Amino acid sequence: MPELAAHAGRGVIRIVRRGGGAEANSGAGAGTVVAVTASERDRKGEKPAGPWRRRLHVVTGKGGTGKTTVASALALALATGGQRVLLTEVEGRQQIAQVFDTPPLPYRERKVASAPGGGEVYALAVDAEEALLEYLEMFYNLRSAGKVLGKMGAIDFATTIAPGVRDVLLTGKIKEAVNRPDGTRPSGLAYDAVVLDAPPTGRITRFLNVAREVVGLAKMGPIRSQADGVLAVLHSGQTAVHLVTLLEEMPVQETIDAVAELRAADLPVGGVVVNMVRPPLLGAKELRAARAGTLDGEELAAGIKEAGLEPTADLVAELAREAAQHAERVALEAAQRVEVAALDQPMYELPLASDGMDMGMLYRFAEMLRAQRMVG
Amino acid sequence: MTPATGGGAHDDTDESGGASRGGQAPAGEARAAGARKASPGSKRPPGSAASPRARNQSGPKSAQGAKSPKGAGLSKDGARSGAAAAAQVPTIRARVRPQPGGVPRLDVDGMLASERIIVCCGSGGVGKTTTAAALALRAAEQGRSVVVLTIDPARRLAQSMGLTELDNTPREVLGVDLSAGGRLDAMMLDMKRTFDEIVLAHTTSERADQLLANPFYQSLSSSFAGTQEYMAMEKLGQLDAADDWDLIIVDTPPTRSALDFLDAPSRLGAFLDGRLLRLLLMPAKAGGRAYVKMLGVGFGMFTKVLTKVIGAQLLTDVSQFVSAMETMFGGFRQRAEKTYRLLGAPGTSFVVVAAPEVAALREASYFVDRLETDGMPLAGLVVNRMHHSDGRSLTAERSLAAAENLTEHGEHPLAAAVLRVHADRLRLAEREARLRERFTSAHPDTPLIEVEALAEDVHDLAGLREIGDALAGDERLARVG
């Protein structure tokens, strides 16, 4: 993967999976890397692996794992080569606007970025109340009645309080975008793919499964048919639910829990994107020594001096301490990587942007996802 | 110090010493003495700081186990793994950081000594639960009787506190140093059970059965977006009314926005007690004309729209639910209001928790503003997971250049690699400091404390103690290192 390594600077982007990954990483974390190509996976006739050719990509992850960034990069990756992609969010937090550095998104699809090869990314912040009004207007020409209801709290009732109605409206709007026809486009569809920056792992299964719950509650009526439509999109091979994690204990644990829940709910689990990967900067031997506190201080001091710096005792001690912490973290990450690999879902990795995210980094992340054949 | 802060104990932002801080707390000399007892100035020699605690962890275990047989087996495991982990950790994990210039320091020990309720809030994934647990443990070991209400703790953290079952009842945490006369209980919120308990307590058993079986109720009690927040408030009210503890520490639910937490109780309260539900009740009572009177819209119009939106059958379930709930309406609103008042009363402090990330700090900023608007007592901000370097005299640029230089000449690969580690760390630390400064410039009066990033997640009492020390700026750790 020379192309990829170039983008990641010193870092190496790796696709580590399963047993091989576990063994490779059981040492100090700098062990051999197992790269598995999509074609290898296909030959083995395993679970559907990348590239994920799906119409709806749901991206979830624990808070703080960077799921909006990954969803945005995924949308750019999907759009690369001339596709039109819709990126959506449903939590009213205007996270997409922040990633693309645009003013807050109205309830209207708006182009936020171009992708290489004539691709386009549109974005939409789905709002339950607006979705409900739109829905009333579309099906019953009842927009004005909807406004009356809004005044007395019925919209609030229907969108936030009636069980699941809010989530049905949100998922219903996503379903509408996935299925929206457009005769002027070669695919006959308004969007080639839809990416959903979804609720976090703790709520994702309930969110996606709300349609099923509503099917149980509402035996008929428009909400019911809406729910049926959502179920059709989620359960017919058109959807993949990707999970974003960090190589830290809690995000990994939540990812494992979420995968189990998604599988139990028969929802299609996609890839696991390991975000903010920081490559080890020390070799395996040095990592071990640093962790054990047996790093060669004299050699370190000599090297610092050789480089033209003053190797004071304080500085050498602080550098050794930082190396020890680095080694500690690398070892913990290796252990977490084994846990993720054991999920037996394709893994993709994105490096930590130590200077913060910007649009340039986002395009590079999109290339990395394509190079790792998550999509493309 | 913001004017909103309650309690004189907060007025001391002096960094110089923990020993004097407890003495200024107005809330009782006994507590202050407890705080002093555990504070860094005391006899414990540096280097042996962990040992009395380690002994304590295995010592009283069996005695306590005998006292509370139900949780004994599980809690012992927690204590054991805690002791084992402590033995394995050769280095300190969190150091006390110098306070950023010009920023008032959050006086954690003062707050723990004087407050009655502490609410930890912030967006998801910032270490809120860990912070709540660390504060609770510290207060208990300083002699207060504490209960911590957690919402959704990580499994291993929960285990370390003996929270292996979700039974909605506070249980004593084993392995806590009780020598200062304190106590620590912990519980995990079970929102459905809390809701069920309210129903059972406020209506006849016949009606309760009817209600508990209603599909609308079942869905509302387990999945309504605001139920968890409301039930956390309800539970807080119950713990407060029980009056069994000096201090209640509440972790808040992982809401999609931290602000939801303040609104949810009134929203659910308003809904359950509201005009809309009364309207839904009316068909059975007064007939359609009331709608015209109240809304200027005919009954037919109203039900037509609602039926279209949620479906006729669901509407029937809602109506049944509403009739069953009717007896409890007043109670819900009353309690919601009471808890809200409790949050704003003297003796309560909010601690906003954040990580040095754009989104988390933005959320923290919103929250601080909101607390001010609502007249809620903000104690300050905890910024978790900060990276620091004590070798800042060697800048990232010079460090990196030196590393490149060595690599170019093929010499001293170890030094080159370690210099790269240093440069990486400094860049991260600088970025985090910039983000933190952004918050500080918008909220210069908000006291804060920075907690250093740990190599691993905290999942034992020893780890919580270290966090507690770092939160309180307890100098003992620095000396141990």
Boltz contact constraints between the chains, C-beta under 6 A:
constraints:
  - contact:
      token1: [A, 62]
      token2: [B, 125]
      max_distance: 6.0
  - contact:
      token1: [A, 63]
      token2: [B, 124]
      max_distance: 6.0
  - contact:
      token1: [A, 63]
      token2: [B, 125]
      max_distance: 6.0
  - contact:
      token1: [A, 64]
      token2: [B, 125]
      max_distance: 6.0
  - contact:
      token1: [A, 91]
      token2: [B, 256]
      max_distance: 6.0
  - contact:
      token1: [A, 140]
      token2: [B, 308]
      max_distance: 6.0
  - contact:
      token1: [A, 145]
      token2: [B, 305]
      max_distance: 6.0
  - contact:
      token1: [A, 148]
      token2: [B, 297]
      max_distance: 6.0
  - contact:
      token1: [A, 149]
      token2: [B, 305]
      max_distance: 6.0
  - contact:
      token1: [A, 153]
      token2: [B, 276]
      max_distance: 6.0
  - contact:
      token1: [A, 157]
      token2: [B, 276]
      max_distance: 6.0
  - contact:
      token1: [A, 158]
      token2: [B, 309]
      max_distance: 6.0
  - contact:
      token1: [A, 161]
      token2: [B, 271]
      max_distance: 6.0
  - contact:
      token1: [A, 162]
      token2: [B, 310]
      max_distance: 6.0
  - contact:
      token1: [A, 163]
      token2: [B, 219]
      max_distance: 6.0
  - contact:
      token1: [A, 163]
      token2: [B, 220]
      max_distance: 6.0
  - contact:
      token1: [A, 163]
      token2: [B, 223]
      max_distance: 6.0
  - contact:
      token1: [A, 217]
      token2: [B, 215]
      max_distance: 6.0
  - contact:
      token1: [A, 217]
      token2: [B, 314]
      max_distance: 6.0
  - contact:
      token1: [A, 218]
      token2: [B, 311]
      max_distance: 6.0
  - contact:
      token1: [A, 218]
      token2: [B, 314]
      max_distance: 6.0
  - contact:
      token1: [A, 219]
      token2: [B, 313]
      max_distance: 6.0
  - contact:
      token1: [A, 221]
      token2: [B, 311]
      max_distance: 6.0
  - contact:
      token1: [A, 223]
      token2: [B, 310]
      max_distance: 6.0
  - contact:
      token1: [A, 223]
      token2: [B, 311]
      max_distance: 6.0
  - contact:
      token1: [A, 249]
      token2: [B, 457]
      max_distance: 6.0
  - contact:
      token1: [A, 250]
      token2: [B, 154]
      max_distance: 6.0
  - contact:
      token1: [A, 250]
      token2: [B, 457]
      max_distance: 6.0
  - contact:
      token1: [A, 281]
      token2: [B, 417]
      max_distance: 6.0
  - contact:
      token1: [A, 281]
      token2: [B, 420]
      max_distance: 6.0
  - contact:
      token1: [A, 281]
      token2: [B, 421]
      max_distance: 6.0
  - contact:
      token1: [A, 282]
      token2: [B, 417]
      max_distance: 6.0
  - contact:
      token1: [A, 286]
      token2: [B, 414]
      max_distance: 6.0
  - contact:
      token1: [A, 299]
      token2: [B, 414]
      max_distance: 6.0
  - contact:
      token1: [A, 300]
      token2: [B, 415]
      max_distance: 6.0
  - contact:
      token1: [A, 303]
      token2: [B, 412]
      max_distance: 6.0
  - contact:
      token1: [A, 303]
      token2: [B, 415]
      max_distance: 6.0
  - contact:
      token1: [A, 304]
      token2: [B, 415]
      max_distance: 6.0
  - contact:
      token1: [A, 306]
      token2: [B, 411]
      max_distance: 6.0
  - contact:
      token1: [A, 306]
      token2: [B, 412]
      max_distance: 6.0
  - contact:
      token1: [A, 307]
      token2: [B, 402]
      max_distance: 6.0
  - contact:
      token1: [A, 307]
      token2: [B, 405]
      max_distance: 6.0
  - contact:
      token1: [A, 307]
      token2: [B, 406]
      max_distance: 6.0
  - contact:
      token1: [A, 309]
      token2: [B, 402]
      max_distance: 6.0
  - contact:
      token1: [A, 315]
      token2: [B, 391]
      max_distance: 6.0
  - contact:
      token1: [A, 318]
      token2: [B, 390]
      max_distance: 6.0
  - contact:
      token1: [A, 318]
      token2: [B, 391]
      max_distance: 6.0
  - contact:
      token1: [A, 319]
      token2: [B, 418]
      max_distance: 6.0
  - contact:
      token1: [A, 319]
      token2: [B, 422]
      max_distance: 6.0
  - contact:
      token1: [A, 322]
      token2: [B, 421]
      max_distance: 6.0
  - contact:
      token1: [A, 322]
      token2: [B, 422]
      max_distance: 6.0
  - contact:
      token1: [A, 322]
      token2: [B, 425]
      max_distance: 6.0
  - contact:
      token1: [A, 323]
      token2: [B, 418]
      max_distance: 6.0
  - contact:
      token1: [A, 323]
      token2: [B, 421]
      max_distance: 6.0
  - contact:
      token1: [A, 325]
      token2: [B, 455]
      max_distance: 6.0
  - contact:
      token1: [A, 326]
      token2: [B, 421]
      max_distance: 6.0
  - contact:
      token1: [A, 328]
      token2: [B, 455]
      max_distance: 6.0
  - contact:
      token1: [A, 329]
      token2: [B, 455]
      max_distance: 6.0
  - contact:
      token1: [A, 332]
      token2: [B, 456]
      max_distance: 6.0
  - contact:
      token1: [A, 354]
      token2: [B, 427]
      max_distance: 6.0
  - contact:
      token1: [A, 354]
      token2: [B, 428]
      max_distance: 6.0
